[in-house]
Amino acid sequence: MSNPQEVKAEVGGSVWKIEVTVGQAVAEGDTLLIIESMKMEIPLASPAAGTVLEIRVAETDMVDEDQVVVLIG
């Protein structure tokens, strides 16, 4: 894929757990990471199949809604 797909946080909160690593192949719907928001754990799913090119956050980082957190290629 020549244009990487940006995966954005659906909600603001804290990155509770990162489920993937750079270079890992993912399928559409696979959980990439989990965001904790208002005491709820919200999984962020891959919108498409591909390879994780970049993870732009670390566990415990605070993220804003619509912030790019992962690139899939």
Secondary structure, DSSP 8 states (H G I E B T S, - for coil): --S-EEEE-SS-EEEEEE---TT-EE-TT-EEEEEEETTEEEEEE-SSSEEEEEE---TT-EE-TT-EEEEE-
